Amino acid sequence: MTSVPGRRSSTFTRLLRHGFTDPSAAERLLDSPELSAVRDDPVLLEALGGTADPDLALLGLVRLLEAQTGATGRQELLDTLISAKPLRDRLLGVLGASEALADHLARHADDWQALVTYEARDLHPGVTEFEHGLAEATDTVSLRVAYRRCLLSIAARDVCGTTEVSETAAELADLATATLRAALALAEAAVPEDAALCRLAVIAMGKCGGHELNYVSDVDVIFVGEAVNGADEDKALRAAARLAAHMMRICSANTVEGTIWPVDANLRPEGRNGPLVRTLASHRAYYQRWAKTWEFQALLKARPVAGDLALGEEYVAALRPLVWQAAERENFVADVQKMRRRVIDNIPTAEVDRQLKLGPGGLRDVEFAVQMLQLVHGRADTSLRSGTTLDALGALATGGYVGRADAAQLDRAYRFLRSLEHRIQLFRLRRTHLVPEDDADLRRIGRSLGLRTDPVASLTREWRRHATVVRRLHEKLFYRPLLDAVAQLAPGEARLSAAAARERLVALGYADPAAALRHLEALASGVTRKAAIQRTLLPVLLGWFAESADPDAGLLNFRKVSDALGKTPWYLRLLRDEGAAAENLARVLSAGRLAPDLLLRAPEAVALLGDGEAGLRPRTRAHLEQEILAAVRRAEGAAQAVDVARGIRRREMFRTAATDIIGSYGTESQPVEADQGALVDLVGAAVSDLTAATLAGTLRAVVREGWGDTLPTRFAIIGMGRFGGHELSYGSDADVLFVHEPRDGVDEREAADAAGKVVAEMRRLLQTPSADPPLLIDAGLRPEGRSGPLVRTLGSYEAYYRRWSLVWERHALLRAEHVAGDEELGRRFVELIDPLRYPPAGLGEDDVREIRRLKARMESERLPRGTDPKLHVKLGPGGLSDVEWTVQLIQLRYAAHEPGLRTTRTREALAAAHAAGLISADDAGILDEAWVLATGVRNAVMLVRGRAGDTFPADPRDLAAVGRYLGYGAGHAGDMLDVYRRTARRARGVMEELFYGGS
């Protein structure tokens, strides 16, 4: 071919127009001797341009022609190619889509003739036709050649559009069935004496069992064996295992013709640790006693395919009834969802965005959702028992278990994703589910799927669109029909029956499905805009509720909040439009009693959940005091002022609880807080700051009403215990000391009388019954305990501590910190007590013995009767008391010379003790872990039960909710208790060494 230098030939331009990316190379191939006779034939060029990759198709064609034996063979191929459109489309279609099949044709030059025939029986071959195609195979190599020849015809029908994706998947499964039979026959022929001893059935599982196989996929199987009449069972099972293993090697082994696919038997009972072959009785016993939920899910696709088919049918008949009881298992839905999350979590981070099968919005999302619905409803409705995903999805839609529109969208998305998966694997016949990154690969795949205009961008756009549909519908699929069951549907539209809806709710973990349906009806029925928005929100909310330990409470609380705010224009708009608000609300409403109770007393606080991270971040003490003091100034009287302050406290307590819950459960936009200690510290600081601000506001209100701007005596509040340590929990009282100092010229009696009235009025106003939770003030750590006066002058404190203070009082003062009132007076009080709590000479041996005696007495006397000490997080071995007394003993002994120990906070003091070399890193870590865990348990118990507690709840649902808060999934409350016991036991060992050990 000649052309004017510097100008492109007309052939070059024509090749570009027909989709070639390297026209120069294509010109050279067209000029080769093999194609010289047809190089200018427009039919050939048009056909090449219609393939997925014209360059690849042309190269494959030249290689195939080169492989023909002699001129006669080449001419026959060319004549048939030009004259027979079916062959032309099939052959060039395969060559343009599959480099691996082009290699096969180059090695086996006559196999192109398998594509010539075009009769009705060739359009939809089944197992019989494929068995015929493999019949002449006599060894592993010839079996692979015959398998590829059959695969050629499947791929040709696929790329030409003769079959659609579900038919292609079914043909691939039928070819796999025929191949397994051929491989087993070869294994039996190799060792006929083994075959004579046993009956062996091969059960296809997974995609092969479901009649929806990929081009390259593990073929999952389970083997069932029995002895033939009169044979010893052990010998028969050993013989069956040898046959099964040989059959697997025949399929999986690498030869000069490569491999077929791996045969995977790991879905068998006990997985790879269990025997390869079991008897039917052994299978039945395992599934009745030991099988996990996912194993019943896998049995949905079980199908006898090879060997003794009668035995295989007995296996299916024996186990199928157990499959349909799986949904009755405790935590069924949670188990299935956990398995799905585990699959996603195990995907390498670099691959998540390209994972077609396992990633979010991938094929597995569709398959898991469909299988979960089958397991829930298939027991009562036998039409749902198909092992094929698309057939099962269609049956679910027909029965009203899935909305028709949702099912249609999911069907289209699944077909597209499976087609994409087929095209990716077909290229090199390698097992992969990753969408390639190279533009050339994406271009070939896009063109093969009919996306000819900008195939790379179009393919990426279509893939993302379908993945988004799957991601959106995968949860909705399960919950949407629950609303349809209580709503008015269009005539002729199938609905979920009331019984089926109840069945589904029970599977989701709802203890009272009838009540749940009433709530759904109240929320979603009607034609109002409010009901329409609720119908949009509820499918997703129901899923989030179901992930909690108490879905019933979540739904009931949501109804209460919606009833209270239903006429407020911003409420539903907030949940619909603010991405995180709805999920945040679902977590908060279903995590226990405390947060919903706080919210329901002032439902408008739900707005905090949609205000991003700023809305959930606890406010500083300065901001809280500013707001409360401003409200006090505006109020008419102390009672109204304290009511407002308590309302602010309730709102901020809700904010903190919501932050805590969302940090513990995690949401789509905010992952679980990995550092439990940081969450514990956040709650302790937030509740302590809030308590201090509330006391400051109440003090100002009481003084203002009784004395105007100035009290006759200066007055300060000292935080003690966990309050002074910034470690309050939700249900903690405020441990305090009250100190005052008469102003110049004021009589001491008048000052004392005023201070006493302030304390009494503060306590009264903060405990008055109202819609807001009370704040209990406990002054029991004051000098002389409950026998002493509630409030003393600074001088009285100084005199008492100088003359009468006991070691336990110095111990208690370690946590003392000014929290409200006169700052100067508070500072002077702290200066007064510093030499007592940080004694310059440390502690004498008598004082150390006294502290140890007090601790031992507390352990023996203060534990509630009937309580398991090992699970009491405050007073039990390794609990809060053990850690705190150990740290505080170190402070009393060494803080005078180690400034870092002069802190009221336990974790800070522990870290300082380690930094000072007073405790090893391991021991500090053990004590810190125990303290954080015990504090987390206390917080969880209050969140779940709505009242304080120092032991794990006895109620199973409450215990499960505590477990969820601490990161334990459904059914793992026992693991939580084991971890607590182990952590506490280690902490107790450290405590006994450091506290009761050497001097």
Buried (B, 14 or more C-beta within 10 A) or exposed (E): EEEEEEEEBEBBEBBBEBBBBBBEBBBEBBEEEBBEEBBEBEEBBEBBBBBBBBBBBBBBBBBBBEBBEEEEBBEBBBEBBBEBEBBBBBBBBBBBBBBBBBBBBBBBBEBBEBBBEBEEEBEBBBBEBBBEBBEEBEEBEBBBBBBBBBBBBBBBBBBBEBBEBBBBBBBBBBBBBBBBBBBBBBBBEBBEEBBEBBBBBBBBBBBBBBBBBBBBBBBBBBBBBBBEEEBEEEEBBBBBBBBBBBBBEBBBEEBEBBBBBBBBBBBBBEEEEBBBBBBBEBBBEBBEEEBEBBBBBBBBBBBBBBBBEEBBBBBBEBBBEBBBEBBEBEBBBBBBBBBBEEBBEEBEEEEBEBBBBBBBBBBBBBBBBBBBBBBBBBBEBEBBBBBBBBBBBBBBBBBBBBBEEBBBBBBEBBBBBBBBBBBBBBBBBEEBBBBBEEEEBBBBBBBBBEBEEEBBEBBBEBBEEBBEBBBBBBBBBBBBBBBBBBBEEEEEEBBBBEEBBBBBBBBBBBEBBEBBBBBBBBBBBBEEEBBEBBBBBBBBBBBBBBBBBBBBBBBBBBBBBBEBBBEBEEBBEBBBEBEBBBBBBBBBBBBBBBBBBBBBBBBEBBBBBBBBEEBBBBBEBEEBBEBBBEBBEEBEEBBBBBBBBBBBBBBBBBBBBBBBBBBBBBBEEBEEBEEBBEBBBBBBBBBBBBBBBBBBBBBBBBBBBEBEEEBBBBBBBBBBBBBBBBBBBBBBBBBBBBBBBBBEEBEBEEBBEBBBBBBEBBBEBBEEEBEBBBBEBBBEBBBEEEEBBBBBBBEBBBEBBEEEBEBEBBBBBBBBBBBBBBEEBBEBBBEBBBEBBBBEEBBEEEBBEBBBEBBEEEBEEEBEEEEEBBBBBBBBBBBBBBBBBBBBBBBBBBBBEBEBBBBBBBBBBBBBBBEBEBBEEEBBBBBBBBBBBBBBBBBBBBBBBBEBBBBBBEEEBBBBBBBBBBBBBBBBBEEBBEBBBEBBEBBBBBBBEBBEEEE
